[in-house]
Amino acid sequence: MVRDNKRWIVYAVLAATLSWLALWGIIHVPVSGATKVFFLIALFFAVTSTLMPAIAYLNARFGGAVPARVYRLRFVRQSGQIGLFVTVVAWLQMQRVLDLTITLILIGVFALVETFLITRDTPSGPP
């Protein structure tokens, strides 16, 4: 299980490097509708791929005994959810409608969705 995760980590580091370079390049282009969309896409991939190794480590350390397939999908899904959260918050800030209440509601929604998915993945009852 650990050997397979090293491959995912290498891909995540490569994707993070490319995403942050793309994000840096987009920042230096004049603002238009298309650059805003590309900025949000690059931000999503940059945050997701940057957090993937850390979330994989935390899941390996504290996640408990789960099958390798569930484990692999779990840390990819969790890093994607954090990337989506950051992207949504950035988009709301671009629209000038972000405030503390909306941020807390979004955190609650993402936490509840992840809690539901984790409880669905773990087996319950006798084997």
Secondary structure by P-SEA (a helix, b strand, c coil): caaaaaaaaaaaaaaaaaaaaaaaaaaaccccaaaaaaaaaaaaaaaaaaaaaaaaaaaaaccccccaaaaaaaaaaaaaaaaaaaaaaaaaaaaccccaaaaaaaaaaaaaaaaaaaaaacccccc
